[in-house]
């Protein structure tokens, strides 16, 4: 992953996009990530739409909070419920 400090970014957006390759370019301001350039070469339109949809992002955030709180279900529990 390539990181570029915004104050040092002298190339055009087209130049950075052309040189992307498979790794994202992270733009940082005072060492804090503020933006990313990511290749969409192997990404289908549905995945892109879903990964940027606010409701989906809320669901993911809620799931991460549950995991952090230890509220998880084991594979054995899921199998027991299904059988």
C-alpha positions as a Markdown table, in Angstrom:
| # | Residue | x | y | z |
|---|---|---|---|---|
| 1 | Unk | 0.0 | 0.0 | 0.0 |
| 2 | Unk | 1.4 | 3.4 | -1.0 |
| 3 | Unk | 0.9 | 6.4 | 1.3 |
| 4 | Unk | 1.2 | 10.0 | 0.0 |
| 5 | Unk | 1.2 | 13.1 | 2.2 |
| 6 | Unk | -1.3 | 15.5 | 0.7 |
| 7 | Unk | 1.2 | 18.4 | 1.0 |
| 8 | Unk | 3.6 | 16.3 | -1.1 |
| 9 | Unk | 1.1 | 15.2 | -3.7 |
| 10 | Unk | 2.3 | 17.0 | -6.8 |
| 11 | Unk | 1.0 | 14.6 | -9.5 |
| 12 | Unk | -2.4 | 14.8 | -11.2 |
| 13 | Unk | -5.2 | 12.5 | -10.2 |
| 14 | Unk | -4.9 | 10.8 | -13.6 |
| 15 | Unk | -1.2 | 10.1 | -12.9 |
| 16 | Unk | -1.9 | 8.5 | -9.6 |
| 17 | Unk | -4.9 | 6.5 | -11.0 |
| 18 | Unk | -2.7 | 5.2 | -13.9 |
| 19 | Unk | 0.0 | 4.0 | -11.5 |
| 20 | Unk | -2.5 | 2.3 | -9.0 |
| 21 | Unk | -1.8 | -1.3 | -9.8 |
| 22 | Unk | -3.5 | -3.7 | -7.3 |
| 23 | Unk | -2.6 | -1.7 | -4.2 |
| 24 | Unk | -4.5 | 1.3 | -2.9 |
| 25 | Unk | -2.9 | 4.7 | -2.6 |
| 26 | Unk | -3.8 | 6.3 | 0.7 |
| 27 | Unk | -3.7 | 10.1 | 1.0 |
| 28 | Unk | -2.8 | 11.3 | 4.4 |
| 29 | Unk | -2.8 | 14.8 | 6.1 |
| 30 | Unk | -0.4 | 15.0 | 9.0 |
| 31 | Unk | -0.3 | 11.1 | 9.1 |
| 32 | Unk | -4.1 | 10.8 | 9.3 |
| 33 | Unk | -5.7 | 9.0 | 6.4 |
| 34 | Unk | -8.2 | 11.3 | 4.6 |
| 35 | Unk | -8.8 | 9.5 | 1.2 |
| 36 | Unk | -7.9 | 6.5 | -0.9 |
| 37 | Unk | -7.5 | 5.7 | -4.5 |
| 38 | Unk | -8.6 | 2.1 | -5.1 |
| 39 | Unk | -8.6 | 0.2 | -8.3 |
| 40 | Unk | -12.0 | -1.0 | -9.5 |
| 41 | Unk | -10.4 | -3.4 | -12.0 |
| 42 | Unk | -11.7 | -6.6 | -10.4 |
| 43 | Unk | -14.8 | -5.1 | -8.6 |
| 44 | Unk | -18.3 | -5.7 | -9.9 |
| 45 | Unk | -20.8 | -2.8 | -9.8 |
| 46 | Unk | -23.0 | -4.5 | -7.1 |
| 47 | Unk | -20.1 | -4.8 | -4.7 |
| 48 | Unk | -19.2 | -1.2 | -5.2 |
| 49 | Unk | -22.8 | 0.0 | -4.6 |
| 50 | Unk | -23.2 | -2.2 | -1.5 |
| 51 | Unk | -19.9 | -1.2 | 0.0 |
| 52 | Unk | -20.7 | 2.5 | -0.1 |
| 53 | Unk | -24.4 | 2.3 | 0.9 |
| 54 | Unk | -25.0 | 4.0 | 4.2 |
| 55 | Unk | -27.5 | 1.4 | 5.5 |
| 56 | Unk | -25.1 | -1.4 | 4.8 |
| 57 | Unk | -22.3 | 0.4 | 6.5 |
| 58 | Unk | -24.5 | 0.8 | 9.6 |
| 59 | Unk | -25.2 | -2.9 | 9.6 |
| 60 | Unk | -21.4 | -3.6 | 9.5 |
| 61 | Unk | -20.7 | -1.1 | 12.3 |
| 62 | Unk | -23.4 | -2.7 | 14.5 |
| 63 | Unk | -22.0 | -6.2 | 13.8 |
| 64 | Unk | -18.5 | -5.0 | 14.7 |
| 65 | Unk | -19.8 | -3.6 | 18.0 |
| 66 | Unk | -21.5 | -6.9 | 18.8 |
| 67 | Unk | -18.2 | -8.8 | 18.2 |
| 68 | Unk | -16.3 | -6.3 | 20.3 |
| 69 | Unk | -18.8 | -6.8 | 23.1 |
| 70 | Unk | -18.4 | -10.6 | 22.9 |
| 71 | Unk | -21.9 | -11.1 | 21.5 |
| 72 | Unk | -21.2 | -13.9 | 19.1 |
| 73 | Unk | -22.6 | -17.2 | 18.1 |
| 74 | Unk | -20.4 | -20.3 | 17.6 |
| 75 | Unk | -20.6 | -22.5 | 14.6 |
| 76 | Unk | -21.8 | -25.4 | 17.0 |
| 77 | Unk | -24.7 | -23.2 | 18.2 |
| 78 | Unk | -25.7 | -22.4 | 14.6 |
| 79 | Unk | -25.6 | -26.0 | 13.6 |
| 80 | Unk | -27.7 | -27.0 | 16.7 |
| 81 | Unk | -30.3 | -24.4 | 15.7 |
| 82 | Unk | -30.5 | -25.7 | 12.1 |
| 83 | Unk | -30.6 | -29.4 | 12.8 |
